[in-house]
Amino acid sequence: MEYEHEKEEFRRETEAMGIDRKVKRGECWYPVSVGRYYYNSLNRLVIEIFRIDDTEIEHNFEYGRSLTFFEQDASGMLHYVNFSGSVSYVDGDRMVVCLPHEDAAAVLQNAERLGVQRNFDERTYQLMFDAIDRTMAAEKGRVAHLRDIFHGGVKPEFAPPRMPVSLPWLNPSQERAVNDVLRTRDVLIVHGPPGTGKTTTLVEAISEVLRREPQVMVCAQSNTAVDWIAEQLYDRGISVLRIGNPTRVTDKMLAQTYERRFADHPDYPQLWQIRRNVRQLLSSPRKERAANFHQKISRLRERADELEIRIRYALFDTSRVIACTLAGAANPVLSGQHYHTLFVDEAAQALEAACWIALQKADRVVFAGDHQQLPPTVKCPEAMRSGLGVTLMEHAAKKLPECVRLLTVQYRMNEELMRFSSDWFYDGKLTAAPEVHHRSILSDLDAPLQWVDTAVLDSGEEFVGNGYGRINKEEAQLTVRVLCQYADRVGMRRLLDECVDIGVISPYRAQVQYLRKIIRQCATLKPLRRQITVNTVDAFQGQERDVIVVSLVRANEQGDIGFLRDLRRMNVAMTRARMKLIILGNSATLCRHRFYRELFCRCDLADFDD
C-alpha cells in the first residue's frame, strides 16, 4: 500500500508541481552548476553538482537516493534527460552524483539552465520486499528462529545468570541493560526515554560485546543516526568501517568510510592504474587494437578483481564495528558478511521490513530507541491504519516484555518538566538525576512549565496545503513577543554570556517557515539569532535546548487537532527542554482532548503581556 501510494503521489506531484515549490520542499535544486567528473575509488563515474540559489532551504537528497536531471527552456518547459543517477555524497550545497556512462557527464556539462530532482526510490522498496520474502520463506536458521520469536510462539532465551560486569560509571538501570545485552541469545530492547543516556548505554554495550566477539554490525534507519553512534564509538578508540555516506560530514567520520579507507590502502594506486589502463584500451579505436586485445583486457580485469578483493578483506579484517543504515546492509560490499550481534539504534523509527534487511546478516539483535517518541514516516493513511507504523521494536516490546530494559534516570530535564511525560508515557518510572533535578534559569521564581493560552486571539488556523499543513500567523507573532519578553526578563546580556540556547518548535512546516521569517525581522532578537533554532518536531528529535517554545497552531471551533492526536510527537516537543518550556496553544480547541487538558492543568498560565 505504501509503495503504490508513494509512487502515485510522486508521479502526480512531479507532473503538477512547479519548480519553485519543488525547491521549497527540498525535492529539487535549481539552478545548479556542474563541476568536474571523475572515477571514484570504487571505479564509479561521478560528477560534482553545486546548488546556486536557495541554499538555506533544507533538502531531501541523501546517499543512495535516485535522481534525475532536467533543463528548463525559455518558455519554462522542462526537458528531462534520458538517464538517472544516484547520490554518492552530499555536503551542504555540493553533491556528488553517480552516472551510468561518460556520455551522461557530457550532456550535463553542456546543459544550460540545469536542475536536479529526486526520483521515486524504487531501490529501497525492492530491498524491503526481498527481505520480507526471504524472511517468510526461511525454514531454518537464525532468521527463521527470530521470525518465530517475533511473530510465532517461540520464546526468547537468555544465558544463565553469571557474575555481572561492574560498570560503576553507569546508573543501575543502564548497568542492568548492558549485562542483559551480554546474556541475551535472541533479542533485547534497550528502551531509552528522553535524556536517559540511551547512546551512552548502547556504546557501553557494544564495547562489552566486542570484548567477547571480533566484530559487530551497527545500524539505524537514517544516515544521521548511524553517524551519531559511529562517532561515539570512534571516540572510544573502536575501529569503525562506515558503509555509505556520512551526513554529519566531519573529517574523522569521512576517514572511516569504506571509500576513503579503500583509497588509502597501499594497494590502491596499483588498482587505480590498472583500471585506468582498461579504460584507455577500451576507448582506443578498433583499428589500432592489437590481436591479443581481449586477452589483455581479461588479464587486467582479473588482476583488478584480485586487488579489489584483497583490499576489501583487509578493510573488514581490521574493523571492529561495521556501521550502515538498515537498507545499507544490502550494499554489495557486505555480500557474504555475517555477524553474531546486530545493534539497531533508533529502532522505533524503522519500518519492520527495513529491519529484516539487516537481520538477514545476524544471529541476535539488540534494539535501542523509544516507541513513545516519533514513529516511522508512513505517507499512506490506509497503510498506517493497517499497521505499517508499528515497528518491530514496538511490536516486540508489547509481545516480549521480558526482553525490555527501561532506562529510568534522566539527565536532561528539570524534575517538573519531566514529570508529566514520565506519568503519561512511562508509568511514572522516570526520576531526574540529582544534578538536574532543580536546574532552572531564573531560580525557583520562574515556573519551568508554562502555557500561553492563545484562545484570546482573534484569528485561528489556516490550511496552507499538503506537506505544509497549517499556519496560525497571530499565534506566531505572539510567540515572537513571548520570546522577546522572556529575553528581557532573563536579561539579554546573561543569555549571550551564558550561551543559553533556545528552540522554537511547531508541528507544522508552514508555521516553522513563518516563524523563521518574523524572527529574522525582529530587531530585539537580533543578538540571539545564532542561539535560536526554529524547526519542526521531527527535526528536533534527538536534540535538546535550555529553553523550548512550542507553537501548537490548531485553533478552530470543531476542536479538530489533526495529527496532534499522535501524542508521541508532543512527547518529543515537550522533552527537548532542559530548564524552561513555554507552550502556546488554544485551550478551547486543544483541551477537548484528555492529554492536552491534563497538560494544561499541570502548567502555570504564563503572565506574558498580550
C-alpha positions in Angstrom: 0.0 0.0 0.0 2.7 2.4 1.0 4.8 1.7 -2.1 1.9 2.2 -4.5 0.7 5.3 -2.6 4.1 7.0 -2.6 4.8 6.0 -6.2 1.5 7.5 -7.4 1.9 10.6 -5.2 5.4 11.2 -6.5 4.2 10.9 -10.2 1.3 13.3 -9.6 3.3 15.9 -7.8 6.2 15.7 -10.3 3.7 16.4 -13.1 1.8 19.1 -11.4 4.2 20.8 -9.1 6.2 23.8 -10.3 10.0 24.1 -9.8 9.7 26.8 -7.1 7.5 24.6 -5.0 9.8 21.5 -5.5 12.8 23.6 -4.4 11.0 24.9 -1.3 10.0 21.3 -0.4 13.6 20.2 -0.7 12.9 17.8 -3.6 14.8 19.8 -6.2 17.9 22.0 -6.8 17.5 24.7 -9.4 19.6 26.2 -10.9 22.8 24.1 -10.5 26.3 24.3 -11.8 28.3 21.3 -12.9 31.9 20.7 -11.8 34.4 18.0 -12.8 33.6 14.4 -13.4 35.9 11.5 -12.5 36.0 7.9 -11.4 35.9 7.4 -7.7 37.9 4.9 -5.6 35.2 2.2 -6.3 35.5 2.8 -10.0 32.2 4.5 -10.3 31.8 7.5 -12.7 30.7 10.5 -10.6 30.1 14.2 -11.3 30.0 17.3 -9.0 26.8 19.3 -8.8 26.6 22.7 -6.9 23.4 24.4 -5.7 23.4 28.1 -6.6 20.2 29.6 -5.1 18.0 28.9 -2.1 21.0 27.5 -0.2 19.3 27.8 3.2 16.4 25.5 2.3 16.7 22.0 3.8 16.8 19.4 1.2 15.9 15.7 1.0 18.9 14.4 -1.0 21.0 11.7 0.8 23.3 8.9 0.0 21.8 6.2 -2.4 18.8 8.3 -3.5 17.8 8.1 -7.1 17.6 11.4 -9.0 17.2 12.8 -12.5 18.3 16.0 -14.3 16.3 18.4 -16.4 16.8 21.6 -18.4 14.3 24.5 -18.5 13.8 26.2 -21.8 13.0 29.9 -22.4 9.3 29.1 -22.3 9.5 27.5 -18.9 9.1 23.9 -20.2 11.1 21.2 -18.5 13.1 18.6 -20.6 14.3 15.6 -18.7 17.4 13.7 -19.6 17.1 10.1 -20.6 19.2 8.7 -17.8 19.1 8.7 -14.0 21.8 8.9 -11.3 22.2 8.3 -7.6 23.6 10.3 -4.8 27.2 9.2 -3.9 27.9 12.0 -1.4 26.2 15.3 -0.3 27.7 18.0 1.8 25.7 21.3 2.1 25.4 22.7 -1.3 27.7 20.3 -3.1 26.5 16.9 -4.3 28.5 14.1 -6.0 26.3 12.0 -8.3 27.0 8.5 -9.8 26.3 8.4 -13.5 25.8 5.5 -15.9 28.3 6.5 -18.5 30.6 9.3 -19.7 28.1 10.4 -22.4 25.8 11.4 -19.4 28.6 13.6 -18.0 29.0 15.3 -21.3 25.2 16.0 -21.5 25.3 17.7 -18.1 28.4 19.7 -18.7 26.9 21.1 -22.0 23.5 21.8 -20.5 22.2 25.3 -19.7 19.6 26.2 -17.0 20.1 22.7 -15.4 18.3 21.4 -12.4 18.2 18.1 -10.5 15.3 16.5 -8.6 14.7 13.3 -6.6 13.3 10.2 -8.4 10.9 7.8 -6.7 13.0 5.5 -4.6 12.3 2.1 -6.1 15.5 0.5 -4.7 14.8 0.7 -1.0 11.3 -0.7 -1.5 12.7 -3.6 -3.5 15.2 -4.3 -0.8 12.4 -4.4 1.8 10.2 -6.6 -0.4 13.1 -9.0 -0.9 13.9 -9.2 2.8 10.3 -9.9 3.7 10.1 -12.6 1.1 13.3 -14.3 2.3 12.1 -14.0 6.0 8.7 -15.6 5.3 10.3 -18.4 3.2 13.0 -19.2 5.7 12.6 -22.8 7.1 15.6 -23.0 9.4 18.5 -20.9 10.6 18.6 -17.8 12.7 16.3 -15.7 10.5 13.5 -18.3 10.8 14.2 -18.5 14.6 14.0 -14.8 15.1 10.9 -14.5 12.9 9.2 -17.2 15.1 10.1 -15.3 18.2 8.7 -12.0 17.0 5.6 -13.5 15.2 5.2 -17.0 16.4 5.2 -18.9 19.7 8.9 -19.4 20.2 10.2 -17.9 23.5 13.4 -15.8 23.6 16.3 -17.2 25.6 18.9 -15.8 27.9 22.2 -17.3 29.1 22.1 -18.4 32.8 22.9 -15.6 35.3 26.6 -15.1 36.0 28.8 -12.6 37.8 27.6 -9.3 36.3 30.1 -6.9 34.7 30.6 -3.9 37.1 30.2 -0.5 35.4 30.1 2.0 38.2 30.0 5.0 35.9 26.6 3.9 34.8 23.4 4.0 36.8 21.7 0.8 37.9 19.2 0.6 35.0 21.9 1.3 32.5 24.2 -1.3 34.1 21.5 -3.9 34.1 20.7 -3.3 30.4 24.4 -3.8 29.4 24.7 -7.0 31.4 21.5 -8.3 29.8 22.8 -7.5 26.3 25.6 -9.9 27.1 23.2 -12.6 28.3 20.6 -12.4 25.5 20.7 -15.2 22.9 18.0 -13.7 20.7 16.6 -10.2 21.3 16.9 -7.4 23.8 15.3 -4.0 23.8 17.0 -1.0 25.4 14.1 1.4 25.9 15.6 4.9 26.4 13.1 7.7 27.2 14.4 11.3 26.6 17.6 12.2 28.4 18.2 8.8 29.9 21.5 8.1 28.3 20.5 5.6 25.6 23.5 6.3 23.5 25.9 6.1 26.5 24.3 2.7 27.4 24.5 1.5 23.8 28.1 2.4 23.3 29.0 0.7 26.6 27.1 -2.4 25.5 28.8 -2.5 22.1 32.2 -2.1 23.8 31.5 -5.0 26.2 30.2 -7.3 23.4 33.5 -6.5 21.4 35.4 -7.9 24.4 33.8 -11.2 23.6 33.2 -11.1 19.8 35.6 -10.0 17.0 33.1 -7.8 15.2 29.5 -6.4 15.4 27.1 -4.6 12.9 25.5 -1.3 14.0 22.6 0.0 12.0 19.9 2.7 12.1 17.2 3.9 9.9 18.8 7.2 8.8 22.4 8.2 7.9 22.4 10.9 10.6 21.6 8.3 13.3 24.3 5.9 12.0 26.9 8.7 12.0 26.0 9.8 15.6 26.5 6.3 17.1 29.6 5.7 14.8 31.2 8.9 16.0 30.7 7.9 19.7 32.3 4.5 19.1 35.2 6.0 17.2 35.8 8.5 20.0 36.1 5.4 22.3 39.0 4.2 20.2 37.0 1.5 18.4 37.8 0.9 14.7 34.7 1.7 12.6 34.1 1.0 9.0 31.3 3.2 7.7 29.4 1.8 4.8 27.5 4.5 3.0 27.7 8.3 3.1 28.1 10.2 6.4 25.8 13.2 6.6 27.5 14.7 9.6 30.5 15.5 7.5 33.4 15.6 9.9 36.9 14.7 8.8 37.1 11.9 11.3 33.9 10.3 10.0 34.9 10.7 6.4 38.2 9.0 7.1 36.2 5.9 8.3 34.1 5.5 5.2 34.7 2.4 3.0 35.5 4.6 0.0 38.1 6.7 1.8 39.8 3.8 3.5 39.7 1.9 0.2 41.5 4.8 -1.5 44.1 5.0 1.4 45.1 1.3 1.1 48.7 0.8 -0.1 47.5 -1.4 -3.0 45.0 1.2 -4.3 47.4 3.1 -6.6 48.2 -0.1 -8.4 44.5 -0.9 -8.7 43.8 2.6 -10.0 46.5 2.4 -12.6 45.1 -1.0 -13.9 41.6 0.4 -14.1 42.9 3.4 -16.0 44.7 1.2 -18.4 41.5 -0.8 -19.0 39.5 2.4 -19.7 42.2 3.7 -22.1 42.3 0.4 -24.0 38.5 0.3 -24.3 38.4 3.8 -25.6 41.1 3.2 -28.3 40.0 3.0 -32.0 39.2 -0.6 -33.1 41.6 -0.5 -36.0 44.5 0.3 -33.6 43.8 -2.6 -31.2 46.3 -5.5 -31.1 45.5 -9.1 -31.9 45.6 -10.1 -28.2 43.4 -7.1 -27.2 40.6 -9.2 -25.5 43.1 -11.4 -23.7 44.9 -8.3 -22.3 41.6 -6.8 -21.2 40.7 -10.0 -19.5 44.0 -10.4 -17.7 43.9 -6.7 -16.4 40.3 -7.2 -15.2 41.3 -10.4 -13.3 44.2 -8.6 -11.7 41.9 -5.7 -10.7 39.4 -8.1 -9.2 42.1 -9.8 -7.2 43.4 -6.5 -5.8 39.9 -5.2 -5.0 39.1 -8.4 -3.1 42.4 -8.2 -1.2 41.7 -4.6 -0.2 38.1 -5.4 0.8 39.2 -8.3 3.1 41.9 -6.1 4.6 39.4 -3.3 5.5 36.9 -5.7 7.1 39.6 -7.7 8.9 40.9 -4.5 10.6 37.4 -3.1 11.6 35.5 -4.0 14.8 32.3 -2.2 14.0 30.5 -2.2 10.6 28.2 0.7 10.6 25.5 1.4 7.9 21.8 2.2 7.5 19.3 -0.7 7.5 19.0 -0.5 3.8 22.8 -0.1 3.5 23.1 -3.6 5.0 22.3 -4.9 1.4 25.3 -3.0 0.0 27.2 -5.3 -2.3 30.5 -4.8 -0.4 28.8 -6.6 2.5 28.0 -9.6 0.4 28.9 -12.8 2.4 29.4 -11.0 5.7 27.7 -12.3 8.8 27.7 -11.1 12.4 26.7 -12.7 15.7 25.3 -9.4 17.1 23.3 -6.7 15.3 22.6 -3.4 17.1 19.8 -1.3 15.7 19.7 2.3 17.1 16.6 4.5 16.8 14.8 1.3 16.1 11.4 2.9 17.0 11.7 4.9 13.8 12.5 2.0 11.5 9.9 0.1 9.4 9.8 -3.6 10.3 10.6 -4.5 6.7 13.8 -2.4 6.8 14.9 -4.2 10.0 14.7 -7.5 8.2 17.2 -6.4 5.6 19.9 -6.2 8.3 18.6 -9.2 10.3 19.5 -11.4 7.4 23.1 -11.0 8.5 22.8 -11.6 12.2 22.2 -14.2 14.9 20.8 -12.0 17.6 19.6 -8.4 17.8 19.7 -5.5 20.3 17.1 -2.8 19.6 17.6 0.7 21.1 15.1 3.5 21.0 11.8 4.8 22.4 8.5 3.8 20.8 6.9 6.6 22.8 8.6 9.2 20.6 8.4 9.7 16.8 7.2 6.7 14.8 8.5 5.9 11.3 7.3 8.1 8.4 4.3 6.5 6.7 2.6 8.5 4.0 -0.4 6.2 3.1 -3.2 6.6 5.7 -4.6 3.2 4.9 -1.2 1.6 5.3 -0.8 3.3 8.7 -4.3 2.1 9.8 -3.3 -1.4 8.7 -0.3 -1.4 10.9 2.7 -0.4 8.9 3.6 2.3 11.5 4.0 -0.4 14.2 7.7 -1.1 14.3 9.4 -4.4 15.0 10.7 -2.8 18.3 7.3 -1.6 19.4 5.7 -5.0 18.5 8.4 -6.9 20.4 8.2 -4.6 23.4 4.5 -5.4 23.8 4.7 -9.1 23.0 8.0 -9.8 24.8 8.0 -7.6 27.9 10.7 -9.9 29.4 13.1 -8.6 26.8 12.6 -4.8 27.6 15.1 -2.9 29.8 13.8 0.6 30.6 16.4 3.2 31.4 14.9 5.2 34.3 17.2 8.0 35.3 17.2 11.1 33.0 19.9 13.7 32.9 18.3 16.4 30.8 15.2 18.0 32.4 14.2 19.8 35.5 12.1 17.4 37.6 8.9 19.4 37.0 9.5 19.4 33.2 10.0 15.6 33.3 7.1 14.6 35.5 4.1 14.9 33.1 5.9 13.0 30.3 7.0 10.3 32.8 3.5 9.9 34.2 1.7 9.8 30.8 4.2 7.7 28.7 6.4 5.8 31.1 4.1 4.8 34.0 5.8 7.4 36.3 9.0 5.3 36.4 11.5 8.1 35.5 13.5 10.1 38.0 15.6 13.2 37.5 19.3 12.8 38.3 20.2 15.0 41.3 22.4 17.3 39.2 19.4 18.3 37.0 16.5 18.0 39.5 16.2 21.7 40.2 18.0 23.2 37.2 16.5 26.5 36.1 17.4 29.8 34.5 15.7 32.2 37.0 15.9 30.1 40.1 12.7 28.9 41.9 10.8 32.1 41.0 10.5 31.0 37.3 8.0 28.2 36.7 9.7 25.7 34.4 6.5 24.7 32.6 4.2 27.4 31.3 1.3 27.6 28.9 0.4 30.8 27.0 -3.3 30.5 26.2 -4.0 31.8 22.6 -7.8 31.3 22.9 -7.9 35.1 23.4 -6.5 35.8 19.9 -9.0 36.9 17.2 -7.7 34.8 14.3 -7.3 31.0 14.0 -5.5 28.5 11.9 -5.3 28.5 8.1 -4.8 25.5 5.9 -1.8 26.0 3.6 -1.5 22.8 1.6 -0.4 19.2 1.7 3.2 18.9 3.0 3.0 22.2 4.8 -0.2 21.8 6.8 -1.5 24.7 8.8 -0.4 28.1 9.9 -1.6 30.5 12.7 0.0 33.8 12.0 -1.3 35.6 15.0 0.0 32.8 17.3 3.4 33.0 15.6 3.6 36.7 16.2 2.6 36.2 19.8 5.4 33.5 20.0 8.0 36.1 19.0 6.6 38.6 21.6 6.8 35.9 24.3 10.4 35.3 23.3 11.3 39.0 23.4 9.6 39.4 26.8 11.4 36.3 28.3 14.7 37.5 26.9 14.0 40.9 28.6 13.1 39.1 31.9 16.3 37.0 32.0 18.5 39.7 30.5 19.9 39.8 27.0 23.5 40.1 28.4 23.1 37.0 30.5 21.6 35.0 27.7 24.6 35.9 25.5 27.3 35.5 28.1 26.0 32.0 29.2 25.2 31.0 25.6 21.6 30.0 26.5 20.3 28.1 23.5 16.6 28.4 22.5 14.5 26.1 20.4 11.3 27.2 18.7 9.2 24.2 17.7 6.0 23.7 15.7 4.4 20.6 14.3 3.7 22.3 11.0 6.2 23.3 8.4 4.2 26.4 7.3 4.3 27.7 10.9 8.0 27.0 11.1 8.8 28.9 7.9 6.7 31.9 9.0 8.3 31.9 12.5 11.8 31.9 10.9 10.8 34.9 8.7 9.4 37.0 11.5 12.3 36.1 14.0 14.8 37.2 11.3 12.9 40.5 11.1 12.7 41.1 14.9 15.3 43.7 15.9 15.0 42.7 19.6 16.1 39.1 18.9 18.9 40.0 16.5 21.7 39.5 19.1 20.3 36.0 19.8 19.8 34.7 16.3 22.7 32.3 16.4 21.3 30.8 19.6 17.8 30.3 18.3 16.8 27.3 16.3 13.4 27.1 14.6 12.2 23.8 13.2 9.6 21.0 13.2 9.1 18.4 15.9 10.6 15.8 13.7 13.8 17.8 13.1 14.2 18.3 16.8 14.2 14.6 17.8 17.4 13.7 19.5 18.2 17.4 20.3 17.9 19.5 23.4 17.9 23.2 24.3 17.9 25.2 27.5 14.6 26.9 26.6 12.0 25.4 24.3 9.0 27.3 22.9 6.2 25.3 21.2 3.6 26.8 18.9 0.8 24.2 18.5 -1.1 26.2 15.8 -4.5 24.5 16.0 -7.4 26.8 16.7 -10.9 26.0 15.4 -14.5 25.7 16.7 -14.7 22.0 15.9 -11.9 21.0 18.3 -10.1 19.3 15.4 -6.4 18.9 16.3 -5.3 16.7 13.3 -2.1 14.8 13.8 -1.5 16.4 17.2 -3.6 13.4 18.3 -0.3 11.4 17.8 0.8 12.1 21.3 4.3 10.8 20.6 5.0 13.9 18.6 4.1 16.1 21.6 6.2 13.9 23.8 9.2 14.8 21.7 8.4 18.5 21.7 8.0 18.7 25.4 11.1 16.8 26.3 13.6 18.9 24.4 13.9 21.5 27.2 16.5 21.4 29.9 15.2 24.3 32.0 12.2 26.0 30.6 9.2 25.0 28.4 6.7 27.5 27.1 3.7 26.1 25.2 1.5 28.3 23.1 -1.9 26.8 22.3 -5.6 27.4 22.1 -7.1 25.8 25.2 -10.6 25.9 23.8 -9.5 23.7 20.9 -6.8 21.5 22.4 -8.3 20.8 25.8 -11.2 18.8 24.4 -8.5 16.0 24.2 -7.7 14.5 27.6 -3.9 14.6 27.1 -3.9 18.4 26.4 -6.4 19.0 29.1 -4.3 17.3 31.7 -1.1 19.0 30.4 -2.9 22.4 30.5 -3.8 21.8 34.2 -0.2 20.9 35.1 1.2 24.1 33.5 1.4 27.5 35.1 -0.6 30.0 33.0 2.0 32.5 31.7 1.7 36.1 32.6 3.2 37.5 29.4 1.6 40.6 28.2 -0.5 40.3 25.0 
